[in-house]
Amino acid sequence: MKKFFGVIALIALSFYSIAQNKYAIIPKPTQLVQTAGSFVVTAQTKILIPRNNPDLRPLAEMLAERFLITSSMTLNIEEFDLTGFAPANTKAIIFMPLSPKSGDKTLGEEDYTLKVEANSVVMSASTAKGEFYALQSLLQLLPTEIYSSSAANGVKWSIPNCSIYDRPQFGYRGLMLDVSRHFFPVSFIKKYIDLLALHKMNTFHWHLTDDQGWRIEIKKYPKLTEIGSKRKESMEGHFTDQRFDGKPYGGFYTQEQISEVVKYAQKKFVNVIPEIEMPGHAMAALAAYPELGCSKGPYEVGVKWGVYDDVFCPTEQTFSFLEDVLTEVIALFPSNYVHIGGDECPKVSWKNSPFCQELMKKEGLKDEHELQSYFIKRIDKFLTSKGKKMIGWDEILEGGISPNATIMSWRGIEGGIEAVKQNHDAIMTPGSHCYLDAYQSDPSSEPVAIGGFLPLEKVYSYNPIPAGITAEQAKHILGVQGNVWTEYIATPSHAEYMVFPRASALAEVGWTANNAKDYKDFTTRLKTHFERLRFLAVNYSNAYYDVSASSSVNAKSQVAVKLKTADNGAVIRYTIDGTEPTASSLVYQPTGVIVTKDATVRATAFTDKGQKLGKDMSKYYYINKSTGRKYTLASQPTKYLGGETYGLTNGVKGEAGNLDTWVGFEGKNLDVTIDLGQVMNLQTVSFAFLRAKSSWIMLPREVEVLVSEDGKKFTSAKKMPLGNLEGEEKVVQQLSVGIDGKKGRFVKVIAQNYGKLPDNHPGKGSPAWLFVDEIGVD
């Protein structure tokens, strides 16, 4: 964690000598025509708004405040009469309202035009919301110091001349924040909303309740916060470590604080959608009111991450409770939508409940999936009666979709496709591209995360319109959302690190037409955008600049290491003795780095002036007689291939924190034969296995090493059982087998898979995984 926290992420790029991109607007406008010249803001510049238009005065005041803070200039706000007004030669920044039909353009509520000339800046839209987005683009055309929190000396406040017409591709562009696993103060919630607005995102999805904490005050049910907002301890490290900190944890928002946040968001044209989870993810509520569960408890607020079997029981008492809760929620949130969750609802308690089984017979429900649909439809009917629309995660499709539901598709894109085919709206938020709690760089150098790998480029590549649907069905795709689950994100600084700049890429996914996106152009603008984020004190990630390594092995059993960073303007410097790269270290050449003996290669991206950009990359290469040798497998691995072809002999050892560095077999044995190319005297064969029980990865029951001169007749060198199969949660079991100088060209390693997971395992009866990596021969 110490590699991540600190000021480095905030200041590194401030030294990066980049050519300022004059038109570095994120998200990219629909049309931008560059023209010569610029408009220079001075103390004499006025801000003009139309008379009798109170909606635009707050925007003018936002602009004036920015200049007062960063330049100490007081720009006067004056009103003008629309009739006969012409902006020419006014030496002003003008908010000019337009009718929805203006010239050859039809302006929607979020559309705007922005025209910068030497004598005037004119922002035009048919709504205050459109004018607000025009203002965001205007601020991004100014020097990045406009976002500073203190006076910036010696800045020329020039705006490059241009003409912009802009409109979003999607009407829904959102970011979610989970405050149930970890609680975030109101001050950070406001900052989060500010950052949404900066990126022209219009929806803040507030995940307020879950198994691990109830975070919203409900006056009719005070125990929801007295009991449900507190847990006795939290997990520390990764879930697979199964460690707990022993420290009580809690927090909630009062209704007054909720109202304060909603009003703040309205000023930034951000809609706040609350999420109250049901019927699953309900342990915090059940701990407070155990009569709402099927077993009646006792329950406790969840201390583990993940899914709990106990859920709301679909009794009339439960529905009365939920309707009361939602009534108070509706009064606090003017949003047209209420999110009711609906995901990951185990059916165990319903299957074991005589009440639920009798209810299913009474209602003619064939299984518990239809019972969940019955539950959701009851809530949908209530919300509809209150003039609200319901959003649910894609599991609410199971058992039959509720009549007025909008689907939030997270388990891939299939839920969204199914929804639109049934003429329901969908919001696309697949984990593959939109889950910002995944790793964004090498896990060994990153703070602990839930898993997965989602680099910036992959986020940017997403197209929310799935292939295979009709144009009419595509109209039901409302937009896109990024999700930030906080099991492993405990502080505002860490949240910012995980969210930005990936949310910047997602903002462009939501705003800019897919055929107009260009990743190289985006990253050029992003360098300027990093400066804005720095001035806004956002602890963004520099993973964009991180160096990655790939390797191949030549005929001499030497490892050729290729290094790269996403930024073509960066200089990669490296060492091969394990020391930290500096501005005077070797400069990487495209021919690669040749490793001839065991070595640790470390590499970092620098500016051409020698300032460090991303984090250090460090990788250990193990060179031995098997390095680069091809092998055959009796059974092929499942999904996990060790990162490269011939991952078992590529010179790179598996890492405990990165499953992708291992070769994995689901329910199958390892049976590998390595051809060393010639007969030689063999001394040792080494290899490692990973155990991570919570990930269903178990050590093998038995390992055998065999040798052969011809590849046909093998002699067993050693066969050994692996004891201590239960042990601690995660361990790398490194083994070395002595061969005692036996001659051989072929080495075979057989490892017997653990088999079915035991009864005391959550996945009991399922096949275990066997993970192995680097097989070395000396």
N, C-alpha and C positions, 0 to 999 in steps of 0.2 A: 504494500500500500504506500510505503514511503516513496516509492519511485514515481507515484502519481501525485500525491498531495504536495502542495507548496506553490511557489510563485513561478516556477519555470514555465508551466503551461501558459501562464498569463503574459509573460514578458518576452518569451523567446522570439516571437515574430516581430516585435517592435523594432528589432535591429535588422530585420530582413530587408535588404535594399531591393525592393520590387518597384517596377514601373507602375505608378498609380493608374489604375484603370478608371478613366473619367466617367465611364458609364457602368460602373460595377453595381448594378441593381439586382437584388435577389428578393423574390423570384423574378426571372427574366420577363420583361414586358412583351406583350403581343406584337407591338410594332414600335420601333425606336429608330428615328431618322436623325443622324448626327449632322449638325451644321457648325460652321465656323464661328468662333467668338465665344463670349461668355457674359453672364450677368454677374456683376460684383455687388455684394451686399455691403453697405456702409451704414453709418449711424443715421444717415439721412433717408435710408430706404423705409418706405411705409408698407404696412400690411393692410390691404383693403378688403373689406367684406361688404356685401350688399346690405342696405338698410332694411330693418325689420326682418332679419333672418337670424334668429337666436341660435339656430343649430350650428352655424358656422363660427360663431364667436369663440367657443371653446377650442376649436382647431387653430384659429389665429393666435389665441393665447398660448397654446402648446408651442407654436413656432417661435413666438416672441420670447417665451421662457427659455427655450434652447439657446437662443442668441444671447440672452442676458447672462446665462450661466457660463457659457463657453467663450464669449467675446466681450462681456461687460457692456455690450451695446443695448440700448433701449430702443426697440423699434416700435413706433407708434402704430396703433390700430385705429383705422378710420373707416367710416361707413360711406358708401356711395349709392347713388340712385341708379338702378339698372337701366332705366329709360335713357337712351341716347348715349350710354357710357361706352367709350372706346379705350382699350388698354394702351394704345400706342403712346410712347413718350411719357408714361406715367412714373417711371422709375420706382416701381412698386411690385410687391408680390401680391397677387390678386386671387381670391377665391371667387370663382364665377359660376353660379348655378346655371344649369342648362335643363331644358325639357328632355324627357326620355327619348324623344325623337329629335336629333340635332343634325341637320344637314343630311349626309348619307349614312350617318351612324345612328344605331339604336342603342341607347345607353341603359344597361341594366343597373340594379341598385349598387353593384360593386364596381362598375366600369368607370373609367375616368379618362380624361385627356390632360396632358401637361405640355405646355409650350414655353420654352425658355428662349428669349431673345435678349439682345444687348440692353434694351430699355424696360423690359417687363418679364415677369414670370406669371403665367396664367394657369391655374388649376381649375378644371371644369368637370362637373359631374351632375347627375340628376338627383343625387341624394348626398346627405352629409357623410354617409359611409363611403361612397365613392370618393368624395373630397378627402376623407381621411387617408385612403389608400394613395391618392395623389400626393398627399403630404409625406407619406412614408417614402415614396420614390424621390421626392424633392430632397428630403434629408439625406438619402443615399447618394445623391448627386453632389452634395456638398463635401468638403474635406471631412475625413473621418473624425476629426476633433470635435465636430458638432455634437457627438455623443459623449463628450467628456463631462465629468461631474465637477470640473473646476475650469477656471479661465485658461485658455490656450493662447499663448503669446505668439505674435509674429505670423499668424495665419491669414492668408488672403482668402476671404470668404467668397470664392467665385463658384458659379454654377455653369457648367458647360452648356452651350446652346444645343437644343435638340427639340424634337417634336415626338411626343409619345401618345399612342392610343393603346389602352390596356384593358383587358377583361379576363376574369379567371376561367379556367377550363371547367372546374367543378364548384358547386355552391357550398359543399361541405369540405372544410380543410381543418383538421383538428389534431390536437395532442391530448393524450390522456395522462393523468398522474395518479398513481396509486398512493393514497395516504394512509392505508390501513396497515400495511406491513411496517412502514415507518411514517411517522407523523412529521409534517413540515409546517413551519410557522406561517402566519398570514402574510408577513413581509415577503417571504419567498413565493407564496402563491401569487402575489401581486407582480413580483418580478417575472415569474413564469408567464403571466398574462401579457406583460409588456413585451416579452420576447416573441410570443405568438403574434402580437400586433405588428411588431417590426417586420415579421415575415409574411404579413397579410394572411395569416391564419385566423379563422373566425370562430373556432369552437374549442372550448376547454372542457374536456370530459373529466369530471372529478369523481374518482373511485373512492367512495366514502365509507363503505362497510365491507367487511370480510371476516373470515374465521379469526384473524389475528388482531382485530380491533374494530370497534364501532366509533366513528369519528364525528358524528353530527348529533347535536342536542335535539332530542324529541321531548317536548315538555310533558306530554301525557304519559311518557314512559321513562322516568328519570333514571331507572337502573340501567338503561342502555349505555349511559355514559358513566354512571357511578361504578358499574361492574364491567360492562362490555368494552369500555375504552382502555382497560388495563390488562396486561398479561404479566405473569409472574417472572418471565424471563424470555430471552430471544436466542435464536440460533446464532452462533458465530462461526466464521469460516464458511466453507461450502456445506450444502445440505448433506453431501456424502460423508462429511467428517463427523456428523452427529454430535457436535459439541454445543454447549449452552453457556451463556454468560452469567446466569444466576442473578441478574439485575432486573427488578421490576421496570416495566416500560408502559407509557400511556400518553394520552393526549386526545383532545377533541376540540371542535369548533363550536362556540356558542351560536345561537341563532342570530345574534347581533353581528358576530364576525362573518357569518355566512352572508348576511345582507350587505355588509360592508364590501366583501369581495365581489358580489354580484353587481353592485352599483359601480365599483371600480372598473370591472370588465365592460360594462355597458359604455363607459366613456371611451373605451378602446375598441368598441364594436366587436367585442368577443362575447359569444353566447356561452353560458355556463350550463352544461348538462350534468345533473347529479346522477350517480349510480347507487342504487340500493339493491344489494345482491339478494336473490331468491331463486329457487327454493334452496339451493346449496350455498356453500360458503357462508354459513349462518351461525357458526359456533359462538361468536361474540354475542349475538342476540340470544341464543339459547342459554348461554351462561347467565344472562341477566333474567330471562324468563323461561325457565326449563319446561314449563307446561306447553310450550309451543313445539317441542320435539316429540317424536313418536314414543321414545322410551321414558320421557319425563325427567331424564337426567340421572345423577347430576352431570353437569357439563362444565368445562372451563374454557376460557378464551385460549385460542390456539397458540402454542409456543413453537410448533414446527411449521416450516413452510410446506406448501403442498395442499392436498385435498383431504378433507375429513368426511367420514361416512355419515355422520349425523347431520340431518338437514331439517328444514321446516316440515312439520306434518300438516297435510292439507285439511285441517279441521276448520270448522266455522270460527273457532276462537282465533286460529292463526290468520285467517282472512280478515277478520275484524281488526286484529292487531296491525296487519300490513296496510289496510286501508286507512287506519288512523295515522300511521307513520307517513304514508304517502300524502295524506291531506296536509300535514304540516310541511312536508317537503315541497309540495306544489305551491304553497303560500310563500315560500322563500325564493323559488326559482321561476322567473317568468318564461323560461324556455318552453317552446312548444313540445319538447321531448323530455321524457324521463327514461333513464336506462335502468332496466331491472335485472341485469346480469343474465341468469339462466344457464350459465356454463357449468361444466364439471359437477354435475349433481349425481352422486352415487345413489343407487336405488336399494342399497342393502337395508336401510332402516324401513323403507316402504315395504320391501318383500317380507320383512319379519313382523310387520305391524298388522294385527287382525283388523284394526280400523281401516287401514289402507286397502287391504284385500276386499273387505266388505264394500267399501266405497267404489272400487273398481267394478264389482259385480253390479252394484246399484246403477252406475253410470254407463255400463256396457263398454268398459275399457278393457282391451285385450291384454295390455301389459303395462309395466311401470313407465315406459316411454309415453304412452298415451295419458297416463296419470299426470306426467309432467306437463304435457300439452294442456290438459284440463286445468292445471294450476295456473299456467301462464295465461290461458284464455280468461280465467276469472279476473286476473289482474288487469289484463288488456281492457276488458269491459269496464272496469272501474275507472281506469285512466281516461278512456274515451268519454265516459260520462262527465269527466271533469275538464273536457276540452283538450286533453293532452294526447300525444302520440308516444307509442312505446318502442324502445330500442332494446334488442337482446342479442347476446352472443349467438353464434350460429347453431348451438345445440338446441335452441328453441324450435328449430325445424323438425326435430325428432318427434314423432308421434302426431305430426300435423301442425302446420304453422297457424298462429293466431291471426285473426282477420286483419288487424290494423298494424301488425308488427313490421318494423324495419330491422333487417338483419345486419349485424356487424360481423363480417366474415373474417375469422382469425385463424382457423385451422386449415389454412390454405385459401384458395379462391373458390372452392367448390360450393361452399355455403352461399356465397354471393351469386354464383351462377344459378343455383337452385332457386334462390329467392326471386331473381328477376324473371326467371322462366314462369314463376307463379304470379307475376305482375306485382311483386312486392319490391319496395326500395331496399337498397343495400349500400352499406359503407364498407369499403375494402380496407382491411388492416391485417393482412396475412403475416404470420410470424416470420416467414422467410425474408420479408423486406421491411417490415414495419415495427418489429419489436426492438426497441432501443435499449433494452437491458442486456442484450447479447454482447459478446466480446466484439471489439472493433479493431483489435490488433493482436499480436502474439500474446496468448493468455499468460505466458510466463512473465511478462513484463507489465501486465495490466492488473488493476484491482480485481478481486474476486467477483465473478459474474455468474449468472445462472447457467451459462453455457452457450453453445452455438457461436457462429461467426458471421457478423454483419458489417462489412466494411462500407465506407462512404459510397464507393462506386456502385455497390449493389443496391443500396437504398435509392440512389439516383436513377438506376436503370428501370425501376418499377413502372409499369403501365397499369393503372387501375381498371382499364377496360379489358376484361378477359377476352381471349380469342374464342370464337365459336358461339357468340351470342349475336342477335340481330340488332340493327340500329335502333329499333323501337325498344328492345329490351335494355340496350345500353343507356337509355334515358333514365332508367331506374337506378343506375349507379350514381349515388349522390356525391360521392367523393372518397377521400382517403384520410386515414388517421394513423399517427404514430402512437405506440403504447409504451409506457414507462412503468413497469412493475418494480417494486422497491424492496423485495426480499433482501437484496444485497446492496441497496442504495440507502444509506442511513442519514446522509447530510445533504444540504442544498448544493454544496460545492461538488460533491460526487454526482448528484443528479445532473448538474450542468455539464459535467465532463461526459456523461453517458449520452446526453441529448444533443449536444452541439459539437460539431456542425452537421450531424446526421439529420437533425430536424430542418436545417437549412436546405438540405437536398430534398427532403420530403415536401417542404413548402413549394419548391419548384415543380415537383411531381404533381401537386394539387392545383397549381395555378397555371402553369405553362403547358400548352398543347404538346402531346408526346412527340410529334414530328418536328417540333421546334427546339427540343432539348438537345444539348450538346455538352457532354461531360467535360471536355477539355476547356470549352468556353466557360462553363460553370466554375471550374477550379481556378481559372484566371481571375474571375470576379471574386471568388472565395478568399483569395489572398487579401484583397482589400476588406472584405467582410470580416476576416479575422481581426483586423485593426478595430473595426466597430465593436466587436464583441469584447475586445480587450478594454476599450474605453468604458464599456458598460459593466466591467468587472465580472465577466462571465468566464468561468473556469473551463473553457472549451478544450477539447482533445486535439492534440497535434498528431494523431495517428496517421493523418494524411501523408505526413512526411516520414513515417517510420520506414525503415529498411526491412525488406523481406529477403529470404535466401532460399534458393533451390539448388539442387546438386545433381550431378551425374558422375559416373565413374568411368575412367578411361581404361584402355587395355593394360596399363601398368598398375592397375588397382589404386590409382590416385583419384582423389575426389576433386572434381572441378565445381567450385562454388560460384553461382551466379547471384549477384546482388542487384536489387532495384528499389527505387522509391517512386511514388506516383508523380512527384514533381520533377519535370525534366530540367528545371533550372537549378536544382539542388546538386551539390557535390557530395558524393559518398566517400567517406574516409574510413579506413579499416585497420585492424591489427590482427595478428594471428598468434599472439602470445597471451591472449586473455586480458590484456590491459585495456583501459578505457580509451577509445579513439579521441584524438584532439585535433585541433586545426592544423597541426603539423604532421599528422599520421599519413600513411600512404593513401594516394588517391586511387579509387577503384577504376579499373579499365574494363571495357566491354568484353575482353577476352576471358575474364573471370579470375578467380583466385584458386591456384592449385595447392591442394593439401596433400602432403606426402607422408605425414606421420600424425599421430594423435595431436590434435590442436583445438583451441577454442578461437573461433573467428568472431570478432566483435566489429560492428559497423554502425555508423551514424551519418545522417544527412546534415550537411552544413551549407550555409550560404557561401557565395563566392568570396565574401569578406571574412569567412571563418567563424561565423556565429552558428551555434548549434540549433538545429530545428527539432526533429522528433526525438524519440527515445533511442537508447542503445539497443541494437539487436545482438544477441549472443547465442551462439550455437556450437556445441561440442561435436567434433568429428572423430570417430573411432576407426582407425585404420588397421586392418589385419588381413589375414590370408583370404578371408571370405568377402572382403569389401569389393563390391561391384560384380560379384559372381552371380550368375543366373541360377535359378532354382526351379524345381517343380513341386507342385502341391497336389496331394491326393484329393483335397477338398478346397474349394475356393473360399476366400474370406467373404464376409458379409458386410458391405458398406465401408468398413474401415480398412484402408489399404496401406497405411503407414505413410501417407502423404505423397508417395511417389511410386512409380513402377519398381518392383523388386525392393519394396520398403524394408524387408528383413535383412538386406545386405547393403543398404545404401550409405552406411557409415554414420547414420544419425540415430541416437538412442531415443526410445520412447520417453515422454515426459509425463509425470504423474498428473499434471494439471491440464493436459491437452490430449484428449482421446484420439484426435486425428493423427497423432504421431505413432500410433500403434496399429498392428494388423489384428483384426478381430474376427472371430468365428462364433456364430450364434448356434449353439447346440451341436457343434461339430468339433472333432479332434483336429489338432495340428499334426500334419504328417508332411514334412518338408525334406527334400533332398537337394543338397547344394553341390554343384560341380566345381571343384577347385581348379580344374584345368590340367592338373598333372598330379602324379603320385608324390606324396611328400610325407615326412615324419610328422605326426600330429601330437601335440602336447596337451592342449586344452580346447574345449568347446564351451563358450559362454552364451548366455541368453537371459532374458528377463521376462517375467510375467507381471501383469497388473491385477490387483484386487481392488474393486470398488463396489462393495456389496449393494449399496443403494442404487447403483446403476446396473445391477444384475451381472456384474463382472466378477467371476470367481477364479481362484487359482485352480490349475489342473490337479487331478487326483494323483497322477503318476507321470513321470517323464523318463524317456529312454533315449540314449544316444547310441547310434550305430555307425560303423565305418565300412567302406568297401573300396577295393581297388578298381573294380570293373563296373560298378553301378548295378550289379545283378545279385551278387552274393554278399550279404551284409553280416557283419559280426557285431554283436552287442558289446559296447564298451562299458556302459553303466546303465542300470535301471534303478530308479529310486521313487518311492512314494513321496508325496508332499504332505507332511503333517501340518498341524496348525492351520487347518482350512477355515476356521472361524475367526480367530484373532481380531485385530483392530480393523476399522472400517476401510481405510485406504492404505495400500502399501505397494511398493515396487519390490518384487522378490527377485533379486539378482542371483544367478546361479553360475557356477563354473565347474565343469566336469573334466577331471584329468584323464587323458587318453594314454599316457605313459609311452609315448614314442611309437605308437602303432602306425603302420604305413596305410595310407589311404588317399584316394582322389575324391571320393564321394562321402559326404557326411549327412546322415539322416537324423532328424530330431522328431520324435513322436511324443505328443503330450495329450493325455486323456482328458477330455472335457469333464468338468464337474458333473454335468448331467442336469437333471431336473432340480430346480431350486427347492430348498427344504421347506418344511411346513411352517417354520418360524420366520420365513421371509415373506415380505409383502407380495412378491410375485410367485408364491409357492406353486410348484407344478410346471412352471414355464421353463423353457430351456435356458441354461446359463450361457453367458458369453465367456470366451477365452481370449484374452488379449496378450500378444507376445511381441517382443521387438528386440532388437538387434542381435542377430546370431553371429558371434565372432569365432574365428578359428585361428589358433596360433600353434 
